[in-house]
């Protein structure tokens, strides 16, 4: 009874305060009430709950227990609502609720062969929203998710959409691997997004070990950069791929070669080929036959001996493949290209390139014929440039043995003033020391079995002596042609002697040599007249030079432009207007355009004075 009265009194009091809050009334109670003012509770350490086992699928954040198609959760999924009305879609949805991950992987493997990309995409989207045997949403692994990304890629999804799909892998607690990134990189390759592709590769490098780039990654990026003309960036990533030990595909290697050739980057191409040859997985790379020819031509233009050697090596590899094929395919390198490579070997002093080019030429000819004279002369030039006189004269012997007298103008081909002049320079490189050594070797070879006697070789020694202003050695060597070697001097022997006399201003002796060869029945050539003209000009006798030109014209030869310019220069400096007019008449007669020599005349007319000292 007392407790009921207390409750009644408190209720009455609260009701009165509600109706009139300003009313102050005191209630009398026989019960003691404790103060119930709020107080802060003392903080005590709490033990956290274990991690939520419902992880691995973004469906856990939705009402995954209710799979009704009309639920609000479904409207936020990847499935278009229009597909739910399709019978095939309902069939796919029904299948997705009854298979596990491995079965789905096998199903995708079959669908990939028939290119059912749309079905793969739809099946995956339904499957991840279905429940497994434990009543939880299905959780894909990285391989299964990569099939989903591939299906979107084949359905021409944009790069941004594929990047979003890779980002959504985190929602399924999946770490993207290299294949995941490569699928996005393929889309970038098709779209031509080179800058984004480079950033994507950097992202792969910053990821874990499962996302590091592989061969396909570098192939896609490098081919994209070459297609965009970004040669420097492409070469950087090629170097990175080779340093990492990856293998370049044949397409990428071909694009690299073509890009370096088009951009005239032979040194970069040599560096890449070198690195490929040091790796077992890349040393078998070889450009196409036509591309090898282009590489050799570019190497010749740039005088790059290393690149020329690699080009010949590639060509030799193709020739070997053709010979081993059944039926055999016999490939041959153009001899003109080999002659150009021989010139490069001589200019760069590369013995290895010289040997390789001659071996390729021999293999191309297949002993059906001997090399052309130009090939022999190119080889002589290369040996002479490198100072290997023994091999140079051996090649000259081989050349003369191969052709002999079969060529009508053989004397003109082996002229020491033109084709064999590199050999002349090599003989006189160290003065009389080299000349005497060559002479004694030729003398010993003339007594060997079988003997080697060559007027062309001795002519090189005569002209070499004239080059070092040694008239005595030149004359003695000329006399030794008949006395020591038992040969008959040819027109080049007499020309070399005329040149030796004329160089020392012995014009009278030079004229005597000319008259002597004419009396012996040796027909002078254009070089004979030109050398005699030079001898008269050395003595400042332009009138005698013009008389020799008249004899030259009567003999059926035409003076060269260089000869007429020399005579005109002497006429101007000797102030001989009459002779100068004769030179102009000769130039008009032979349709030779004489250029002015203002610069040379300015230098000639300079007045030197001590006031400037």
C-alpha positions as CSV (number, residue, x, y, z in Angstrom):
1,X,0.0,0.0,0.0
2,X,2.8,2.3,0.8
3,X,4.6,1.6,-2.5
4,X,1.5,2.3,-4.5
5,X,1.1,5.6,-2.7
6,X,4.7,6.6,-3.6
7,X,4.2,5.8,-7.2
8,X,1.0,7.8,-7.3
9,X,2.5,10.8,-5.6
10,X,5.5,10.8,-8.1
11,X,3.2,10.5,-11.1
12,X,1.0,13.3,-9.8
13,X,3.9,15.5,-9.3
14,X,5.3,14.8,-12.8
15,X,1.9,15.4,-14.4
16,X,1.5,18.8,-12.6
17,X,5.0,19.9,-13.7
18,X,4.1,19.0,-17.3
19,X,1.0,21.1,-17.2
20,X,2.5,24.0,-15.3
21,X,6.3,24.0,-15.4
22,X,6.5,27.2,-13.2
23,X,4.6,25.6,-10.4
24,X,6.8,24.9,-7.4
25,X,5.5,22.2,-5.2
26,X,7.1,20.0,-2.6
27,X,6.1,16.5,-2.2
28,X,6.3,14.7,1.1
29,X,7.4,11.2,1.0
30,X,8.4,8.7,3.6
31,X,11.0,7.0,1.2
32,X,14.5,7.9,0.7
33,X,15.5,8.4,-2.9
34,X,19.1,8.3,-4.1
35,X,20.5,11.0,-6.4
36,X,20.4,9.8,-10.0
37,X,22.4,12.5,-11.8
38,X,24.4,11.2,-14.7
39,X,28.1,10.5,-14.1
40,X,31.0,9.6,-16.4
41,X,31.9,6.0,-16.4
42,X,35.4,5.0,-15.8
43,X,37.2,3.9,-19.1
44,X,38.1,0.2,-18.9
45,X,40.1,-1.6,-21.6
46,X,37.8,-3.7,-23.9
47,X,38.7,-6.8,-25.9
48,X,38.0,-6.3,-29.7
49,X,35.9,-8.7,-31.6
50,X,37.5,-11.1,-33.9
51,X,37.7,-10.1,-37.6
52,X,34.6,-10.5,-39.6
53,X,34.7,-13.9,-41.4
54,X,32.4,-12.5,-44.1
55,X,35.2,-11.1,-46.3
56,X,36.3,-11.7,-49.8
57,X,33.2,-10.4,-51.7
58,X,31.7,-7.0,-51.9
59,X,28.3,-8.7,-51.8
60,X,28.7,-9.0,-48.0
61,X,28.0,-5.3,-47.7
62,X,24.6,-5.9,-49.3
63,X,21.7,-8.0,-48.3
64,X,23.3,-11.1,-49.8
65,X,20.8,-13.4,-48.1
66,X,18.0,-12.0,-50.2
67,X,18.6,-12.8,-53.9
68,X,15.3,-11.5,-55.2
69,X,15.8,-9.9,-58.6
70,X,13.6,-6.9,-57.7
71,X,15.7,-6.0,-54.6
72,X,17.3,-2.6,-54.4
73,X,20.7,-4.3,-54.0
74,X,20.6,-5.8,-57.5
75,X,20.0,-2.4,-59.0
76,X,23.5,-1.4,-57.9
77,X,25.2,-4.6,-59.4
78,X,26.9,-4.9,-62.8
79,X,24.0,-6.8,-64.3
80,X,21.6,-4.8,-66.5
81,X,18.0,-5.3,-65.5
82,X,17.0,-5.7,-69.1
83,X,19.0,-8.9,-69.3
84,X,16.8,-10.5,-66.6
85,X,13.9,-10.7,-69.0
86,X,16.0,-12.7,-71.5
87,X,15.6,-16.5,-71.4
88,X,19.3,-17.1,-72.1
89,X,20.2,-14.8,-69.3
90,X,17.9,-16.7,-66.9
91,X,19.6,-19.9,-68.0
92,X,23.0,-18.5,-67.3
93,X,21.8,-17.3,-63.9
94,X,20.5,-20.7,-63.1
95,X,23.8,-22.3,-64.1
96,X,25.8,-19.8,-62.1
97,X,24.0,-20.9,-58.9
98,X,25.1,-24.5,-59.2
99,X,28.8,-24.5,-60.1
100,X,31.9,-23.9,-58.1
101,X,35.1,-21.9,-59.0
102,X,36.9,-24.8,-60.6
103,X,34.0,-25.8,-62.7
104,X,33.5,-22.2,-63.8
105,X,37.2,-22.0,-64.8
106,X,36.8,-25.1,-67.0
107,X,33.6,-23.6,-68.5
108,X,35.5,-20.4,-69.3
109,X,38.3,-22.4,-70.9
110,X,35.7,-24.0,-73.3
111,X,34.0,-20.7,-74.0
112,X,37.3,-19.0,-74.8
113,X,37.9,-21.4,-77.7
114,X,34.5,-20.5,-79.1
115,X,35.0,-16.8,-78.3
116,X,31.8,-16.5,-76.2
117,X,33.1,-13.4,-74.4
118,X,29.6,-12.0,-73.7
119,X,28.5,-15.2,-72.0
120,X,31.7,-15.3,-69.9
121,X,31.1,-11.7,-68.7
122,X,27.5,-12.4,-67.9
123,X,28.2,-15.7,-66.2
124,X,30.9,-14.2,-64.0
125,X,28.7,-11.3,-62.9
126,X,25.9,-13.7,-61.9
127,X,28.3,-16.2,-60.3
128,X,29.8,-13.7,-57.9
129,X,26.3,-12.9,-56.6
130,X,25.4,-16.5,-56.1
131,X,26.0,-18.5,-52.9
132,X,28.3,-21.5,-52.6
133,X,27.6,-24.7,-50.8
134,X,28.2,-23.1,-47.5
135,X,25.6,-20.4,-48.1
136,X,28.1,-17.6,-48.7
137,X,28.8,-15.5,-51.8
138,X,31.2,-17.0,-54.3
139,X,34.8,-15.7,-54.1
140,X,36.8,-15.7,-57.4
141,X,40.6,-16.2,-57.5
142,X,42.9,-14.1,-59.6
143,X,42.9,-16.6,-62.5
144,X,39.1,-16.5,-62.7
145,X,39.0,-12.7,-62.4
146,X,41.5,-12.4,-65.2
147,X,39.1,-14.3,-67.4
148,X,36.5,-11.7,-66.6
149,X,38.9,-8.9,-67.5
150,X,39.8,-10.7,-70.7
151,X,36.1,-11.0,-71.6
152,X,35.7,-7.3,-71.1
153,X,38.8,-6.6,-73.1
154,X,37.6,-8.7,-76.0
155,X,34.2,-6.9,-75.8
156,X,36.2,-3.7,-76.5
157,X,35.9,-2.2,-73.1
158,X,37.8,1.1,-72.7
159,X,41.1,1.4,-70.9
160,X,39.5,3.3,-68.0
161,X,36.9,0.5,-67.6
162,X,39.6,-2.2,-67.4
163,X,41.6,-0.1,-64.9
164,X,38.5,0.1,-62.8
165,X,38.1,-3.7,-63.0
166,X,41.6,-4.1,-61.8
167,X,41.0,-1.7,-58.9
168,X,37.8,-3.7,-57.9
169,X,40.0,-6.8,-57.4
170,X,40.8,-5.3,-54.0
171,X,37.2,-5.7,-53.0
172,X,37.5,-9.4,-53.5
173,X,40.7,-9.5,-51.5
174,X,42.6,-10.4,-54.8
175,X,46.1,-9.2,-55.6
176,X,46.4,-8.4,-59.3
177,X,49.1,-10.4,-61.0
178,X,51.2,-9.7,-64.2
179,X,48.5,-11.2,-66.4
180,X,45.9,-8.7,-65.0
181,X,48.2,-5.8,-65.8
182,X,49.0,-7.1,-69.2
183,X,45.4,-7.2,-70.2
184,X,45.1,-3.5,-69.4
185,X,48.3,-2.9,-71.3
186,X,46.9,-4.6,-74.3
187,X,44.0,-2.1,-74.3
188,X,46.5,0.8,-74.0
189,X,48.4,-0.7,-76.9
190,X,45.3,-0.8,-79.1
191,X,44.3,2.7,-78.1
192,X,47.9,4.1,-78.6
193,X,48.2,5.5,-75.1
194,X,52.0,5.4,-74.8
195,X,52.3,7.7,-71.8
196,X,49.7,5.8,-69.8
197,X,51.4,2.5,-70.7
198,X,54.7,3.8,-69.3
199,X,53.0,4.8,-66.1
200,X,51.2,1.5,-65.9
201,X,54.6,-0.3,-66.2
202,X,56.0,1.8,-63.4
203,X,53.0,0.8,-61.3
204,X,53.8,-2.9,-62.0
205,X,57.4,-2.4,-60.9
206,X,56.2,-0.8,-57.7
207,X,53.9,-3.7,-56.9
208,X,54.7,-7.1,-55.4
209,X,56.6,-9.9,-57.0
210,X,53.4,-11.3,-58.5
211,X,53.0,-8.2,-60.6
212,X,56.5,-7.7,-62.0
213,X,56.6,-7.2,-65.8
214,X,57.3,-10.2,-68.0
215,X,58.3,-10.7,-71.7
216,X,54.8,-9.9,-72.9
217,X,54.7,-6.7,-70.9
218,X,57.9,-5.3,-72.4
219,X,56.9,-6.5,-75.9
220,X,53.6,-4.6,-75.7
221,X,55.1,-1.4,-74.4
222,X,58.2,-1.4,-76.7
223,X,56.1,-2.0,-79.8
224,X,53.7,0.7,-78.8
225,X,56.6,3.2,-78.3
226,X,58.1,2.3,-81.7
227,X,54.7,2.8,-83.4
228,X,54.5,6.3,-81.8
229,X,58.0,7.1,-82.9
230,X,59.3,7.4,-79.3
231,X,62.7,5.8,-80.1
232,X,64.5,6.9,-77.0
233,X,61.9,5.6,-74.6
234,X,61.6,2.4,-76.5
235,X,65.4,1.9,-76.4
236,X,65.3,2.6,-72.6
237,X,62.8,-0.2,-72.0
238,X,64.6,-2.6,-74.3
239,X,67.7,-2.1,-72.3
240,X,65.7,-2.6,-69.1
241,X,64.2,-5.8,-70.5
242,X,67.5,-7.2,-71.5
243,X,69.1,-6.3,-68.2
244,X,66.3,-8.2,-66.5
245,X,67.0,-11.3,-68.6
246,X,63.8,-11.2,-70.6
247,X,63.5,-12.5,-74.2
248,X,62.5,-10.1,-77.0
249,X,60.0,-11.4,-79.5
250,X,60.9,-11.4,-83.2
251,X,58.4,-8.7,-84.0
252,X,59.8,-6.4,-81.3
253,X,63.4,-7.0,-82.4
254,X,62.4,-6.3,-86.0
255,X,60.6,-3.1,-85.0
256,X,63.7,-2.1,-83.0
257,X,66.0,-2.6,-86.0
258,X,63.7,-0.8,-88.4
259,X,63.3,2.1,-85.9
260,X,67.0,2.5,-85.4
261,X,67.6,2.4,-89.1
262,X,64.9,4.9,-89.9
263,X,66.1,7.3,-87.2
264,X,69.8,6.7,-88.1
265,X,70.8,5.4,-84.7
266,X,73.4,2.7,-85.7
267,X,75.3,2.9,-82.4
268,X,72.1,2.2,-80.4
269,X,71.3,-0.8,-82.7
270,X,74.9,-2.1,-82.3
271,X,74.5,-1.9,-78.5
272,X,71.2,-3.9,-78.6
273,X,72.5,-6.5,-80.9
274,X,75.6,-7.0,-78.6
275,X,73.4,-7.5,-75.6
276,X,71.1,-9.9,-77.4
277,X,74.1,-12.0,-78.5
278,X,75.3,-12.4,-75.0
279,X,72.0,-13.9,-73.9
280,X,71.0,-17.5,-74.7
281,X,67.4,-16.6,-75.1
282,X,68.0,-13.7,-77.5
283,X,71.1,-14.7,-79.5
284,X,69.0,-16.5,-82.1
285,X,67.2,-13.3,-83.1
286,X,67.7,-12.4,-86.7
287,X,66.0,-9.8,-88.9
288,X,64.5,-10.6,-92.2
289,X,66.7,-10.9,-95.3
290,X,65.6,-7.6,-96.8
291,X,66.1,-5.9,-93.5
292,X,69.6,-7.3,-93.2
293,X,70.4,-5.8,-96.6
294,X,69.1,-2.4,-95.3
295,X,71.2,-2.7,-92.2
296,X,74.3,-3.3,-94.3
297,X,73.6,-0.3,-96.5
298,X,73.1,2.0,-93.5
299,X,76.3,0.7,-91.9
300,X,78.2,1.5,-95.1
301,X,76.8,5.0,-95.2
302,X,77.7,5.6,-91.6
303,X,81.0,3.8,-91.8
304,X,80.0,1.7,-88.8
305,X,82.1,-1.5,-89.1
306,X,80.5,-3.2,-86.1
307,X,77.0,-2.9,-87.6
308,X,78.2,-4.0,-91.0
309,X,79.7,-7.1,-89.4
310,X,76.5,-7.9,-87.7
311,X,74.6,-7.4,-90.9
312,X,76.9,-9.9,-92.7
313,X,76.6,-12.3,-89.9
314,X,72.8,-12.2,-90.2
315,X,73.0,-12.7,-94.0
316,X,75.4,-15.7,-93.5
317,X,72.9,-17.2,-91.1
318,X,70.1,-16.9,-93.6
319,X,72.3,-18.4,-96.3
320,X,73.0,-21.4,-94.0
321,X,69.3,-21.9,-93.3
322,X,68.6,-21.9,-97.0
323,X,71.2,-24.4,-97.8
324,X,70.0,-26.7,-95.0
325,X,66.3,-26.4,-96.2
326,X,64.7,-29.2,-98.2
327,X,64.5,-28.3,-101.1
328,X,67.5,-25.9,-100.6
329,X,67.0,-22.2,-101.1
330,X,70.3,-20.7,-102.4
331,X,70.6,-17.1,-101.3
332,X,73.3,-14.7,-102.5
333,X,74.4,-11.3,-101.5
334,X,74.8,-8.7,-104.1
335,X,78.5,-8.3,-105.0
336,X,78.2,-4.5,-105.2
337,X,77.1,-4.5,-101.5
338,X,80.1,-6.6,-100.6
339,X,82.5,-4.1,-102.4
340,X,80.9,-1.3,-100.4
341,X,81.5,-3.2,-97.1
342,X,85.1,-3.9,-98.2
343,X,85.5,-0.1,-98.5
344,X,84.1,0.3,-95.0
345,X,86.5,-2.3,-93.7
346,X,89.4,-0.3,-95.2
347,X,88.2,3.0,-93.9
348,X,87.7,1.7,-90.4
349,X,90.7,-0.6,-90.3
350,X,88.6,-3.6,-89.4
351,X,90.2,-6.9,-90.3
352,X,87.3,-9.0,-88.9
353,X,84.9,-7.2,-91.2
354,X,87.2,-7.7,-94.2
355,X,87.4,-11.5,-93.6
356,X,83.7,-11.8,-93.1
357,X,82.8,-9.8,-96.2
358,X,85.1,-11.9,-98.4
359,X,83.8,-15.1,-96.9
360,X,80.2,-14.0,-97.6
361,X,81.1,-13.2,-101.2
362,X,82.8,-16.6,-101.7
363,X,79.7,-18.3,-100.3
364,X,77.4,-16.3,-102.5
365,X,79.4,-17.1,-105.7
366,X,79.5,-20.9,-104.8
367,X,82.6,-21.3,-107.0
368,X,80.6,-20.7,-110.2
369,X,82.8,-17.8,-111.1
370,X,85.6,-15.7,-109.7
371,X,84.9,-12.3,-108.0
372,X,84.8,-9.3,-110.2
373,X,87.8,-7.0,-110.5
374,X,86.1,-4.4,-108.2
375,X,86.0,-7.0,-105.4
376,X,89.7,-7.7,-105.7
377,X,90.5,-4.0,-105.8
378,X,88.3,-3.4,-102.7
379,X,90.1,-6.2,-100.8
380,X,93.5,-4.7,-101.9
381,X,92.4,-1.3,-100.7
382,X,91.3,-2.7,-97.3
383,X,94.6,-4.6,-96.7
384,X,96.7,-1.6,-97.8
385,X,94.8,0.7,-95.5
386,X,95.5,-1.6,-92.6
387,X,99.2,-1.7,-93.6
388,X,99.1,-5.5,-94.4
389,X,101.2,-5.3,-97.5
390,X,101.8,-9.0,-97.7
391,X,98.1,-9.8,-98.0
392,X,97.6,-6.9,-100.3
393,X,100.2,-8.1,-102.8
394,X,98.9,-11.7,-102.3
395,X,95.4,-10.4,-103.3
396,X,97.0,-8.6,-106.3
397,X,98.6,-11.9,-107.3
398,X,95.3,-13.7,-107.0
399,X,93.6,-11.1,-109.1
400,X,96.1,-11.3,-111.9
401,X,96.1,-15.1,-111.8
402,X,92.3,-15.2,-112.0
403,X,92.0,-12.8,-114.9
404,X,95.4,-12.8,-116.6
405,X,95.0,-11.4,-120.1
406,X,91.2,-12.1,-120.3
407,X,90.4,-8.4,-119.7
408,X,91.3,-6.1,-122.6
409,X,92.0,-3.0,-120.5
410,X,93.7,-4.9,-117.7
411,X,96.6,-2.3,-117.7
412,X,94.1,0.5,-116.9
413,X,92.5,-1.5,-114.1
414,X,95.8,-2.1,-112.3
415,X,97.0,1.5,-112.7
416,X,99.1,2.7,-109.7
417,X,97.7,6.2,-110.2
418,X,94.1,5.2,-109.7
419,X,92.9,1.7,-108.5
420,X,96.2,0.7,-106.9
421,X,97.1,4.1,-105.5
422,X,96.1,3.0,-101.9
423,X,98.8,0.3,-102.2
424,X,101.3,2.9,-103.4
425,X,100.5,5.1,-100.3
426,X,100.9,2.0,-98.1
427,X,104.3,1.2,-99.6
428,X,105.6,4.8,-99.0
429,X,104.1,5.2,-95.6
430,X,107.4,4.8,-93.7
431,X,109.6,6.1,-96.5
432,X,112.4,4.2,-98.1
433,X,112.3,1.6,-95.3
434,X,108.9,0.2,-96.5
435,X,109.8,0.6,-100.1
436,X,113.0,-1.3,-99.9
437,X,111.3,-4.1,-97.9
438,X,108.5,-4.4,-100.5
439,X,111.1,-4.5,-103.3
440,X,113.2,-7.2,-101.7
441,X,110.1,-9.3,-101.0
442,X,109.0,-9.0,-104.7
443,X,112.5,-9.9,-105.7
444,X,112.4,-13.0,-103.6
445,X,109.0,-14.0,-104.8
446,X,110.3,-13.8,-108.4
447,X,112.7,-16.6,-107.6
448,X,110.2,-18.7,-105.7
449,X,108.4,-21.8,-107.0
450,X,106.1,-21.0,-108.6
451,X,107.6,-17.5,-109.3
452,X,105.5,-14.4,-108.9
453,X,106.4,-11.6,-111.2
454,X,104.1,-8.6,-111.6
455,X,104.8,-5.3,-113.4
456,X,101.8,-3.8,-111.5
457,X,103.4,-4.5,-108.2
458,X,106.8,-3.0,-109.2
459,X,105.0,0.1,-110.6
460,X,103.6,0.7,-107.1
461,X,107.2,0.7,-105.8
462,X,108.3,3.2,-108.6
463,X,105.5,5.6,-107.9
464,X,106.0,5.2,-104.1
465,X,109.7,6.3,-104.6
466,X,108.5,9.3,-106.6
467,X,106.0,10.2,-103.8
468,X,108.9,10.5,-101.3
469,X,111.0,12.6,-103.8
470,X,113.5,9.8,-104.2
471,X,114.4,9.9,-107.9
472,X,117.4,7.6,-107.6
473,X,115.3,4.7,-106.1
474,X,112.6,5.3,-108.6
475,X,115.0,5.1,-111.6
476,X,116.8,2.0,-110.2
477,X,113.5,0.3,-109.6
478,X,112.5,1.1,-113.2
479,X,115.6,-0.4,-114.6
480,X,115.2,-3.5,-112.4
481,X,111.9,-4.3,-114.2
482,X,113.9,-5.7,-117.1
483,X,117.2,-6.5,-115.5
484,X,116.2,-8.2,-112.2
485,X,112.6,-9.4,-112.9
486,X,112.9,-10.1,-116.7
487,X,109.7,-8.1,-117.4
488,X,108.9,-5.3,-119.9
489,X,107.9,-1.9,-118.5
490,X,104.4,-0.9,-119.4
491,X,102.9,2.6,-119.8
492,X,102.4,2.9,-116.1
493,X,106.1,2.3,-115.4
494,X,107.0,5.1,-117.8
495,X,104.3,7.4,-116.3
496,X,105.7,6.8,-112.8
497,X,109.2,7.8,-114.0
498,X,107.9,10.9,-115.8
499,X,106.1,11.8,-112.5
500,X,109.4,11.3,-110.6
501,X,111.3,13.7,-112.9
502,X,108.6,16.3,-113.2
503,X,108.2,16.5,-109.4
504,X,111.8,17.6,-109.1
505,X,111.5,20.1,-112.0
506,X,113.5,17.9,-114.3
507,X,111.3,18.8,-117.3
508,X,113.9,17.9,-119.9
509,X,114.4,14.4,-118.5
510,X,110.7,13.9,-118.3
511,X,110.3,14.9,-121.9
512,X,113.1,12.5,-122.8
513,X,111.3,9.6,-121.1
514,X,108.1,10.5,-123.0
515,X,110.0,10.5,-126.3
516,X,111.7,7.2,-125.4
517,X,108.4,5.4,-124.8
518,X,107.0,6.7,-128.1
519,X,110.1,5.5,-129.9
520,X,109.7,2.0,-128.4
521,X,106.2,1.8,-129.8
522,X,104.5,2.2,-126.4
523,X,101.3,4.2,-126.9
524,X,101.0,7.0,-124.3
525,X,97.7,7.4,-122.5
526,X,95.9,10.5,-121.2
527,X,97.9,10.2,-117.9
528,X,101.2,10.4,-119.8
529,X,100.2,13.7,-121.4
530,X,98.8,15.1,-118.1
531,X,102.0,14.2,-116.2
532,X,104.1,15.9,-118.9
533,X,101.9,19.0,-118.7
534,X,102.3,19.1,-115.0
535,X,106.1,18.9,-115.4
536,X,106.1,22.0,-117.7
537,X,103.7,23.9,-115.3
538,X,106.1,23.1,-112.4
539,X,108.8,25.1,-114.4
540,X,106.3,27.9,-115.0
541,X,106.2,27.2,-118.8
542,X,102.6,27.5,-119.7
543,X,103.3,27.8,-123.4
544,X,105.1,24.4,-123.5
545,X,102.1,22.9,-121.5
546,X,99.7,24.2,-124.1
547,X,101.8,22.7,-126.9
548,X,101.6,19.3,-125.1
549,X,97.8,19.8,-124.9
550,X,97.7,20.3,-128.6
551,X,99.6,17.0,-129.1
552,X,97.2,15.4,-126.6
553,X,94.2,16.5,-128.7
554,X,95.8,15.3,-131.9
555,X,96.4,11.9,-130.3
556,X,92.7,11.6,-129.7
557,X,92.6,12.5,-126.0
558,X,90.7,15.3,-124.3
559,X,92.2,17.4,-121.6
560,X,90.5,17.2,-118.2
561,X,89.0,20.1,-116.4
562,X,91.6,19.9,-113.7
563,X,94.4,20.2,-116.3
564,X,92.9,23.2,-118.0
565,X,92.4,24.9,-114.6
566,X,96.1,24.4,-113.7
567,X,97.2,25.9,-117.0
568,X,94.8,28.9,-116.7
569,X,96.0,29.5,-113.1
570,X,99.6,29.6,-114.4
571,X,98.6,31.9,-117.2
572,X,97.0,34.3,-114.8
573,X,99.9,34.4,-112.5
574,X,102.4,34.8,-115.4
575,X,100.1,37.5,-116.9
576,X,99.9,35.7,-120.2
577,X,96.6,36.8,-121.7
578,X,97.2,35.1,-125.0
579,X,97.7,31.7,-123.5
580,X,94.7,32.3,-121.2
581,X,92.6,32.9,-124.3
582,X,93.8,29.6,-125.8
583,X,92.8,27.8,-122.6
584,X,89.3,29.4,-122.8
585,X,89.0,28.3,-126.4
586,X,89.9,24.7,-125.4
587,X,87.3,24.8,-122.7
588,X,84.6,25.8,-125.1
589,X,85.7,23.3,-127.6
590,X,85.4,20.4,-125.2
591,X,82.4,21.8,-123.4
592,X,84.1,22.2,-120.1
593,X,82.7,24.7,-117.7
594,X,85.6,26.6,-116.1
595,X,84.6,27.9,-112.6
596,X,86.1,31.1,-111.2
597,X,88.9,30.9,-108.7
598,X,88.3,34.1,-106.8
599,X,89.3,32.7,-103.5
600,X,92.6,31.3,-104.7
601,X,93.3,34.6,-106.5
602,X,92.6,36.6,-103.3
603,X,95.1,34.4,-101.4
604,X,97.6,34.8,-104.3
605,X,97.3,38.6,-104.4
606,X,97.6,39.1,-100.7
607,X,100.2,41.8,-99.8
608,X,102.0,40.7,-96.7
609,X,103.5,43.5,-94.6
610,X,105.5,43.6,-91.4
611,X,103.2,46.3,-90.0
612,X,100.7,43.6,-88.9
613,X,103.4,41.7,-87.0
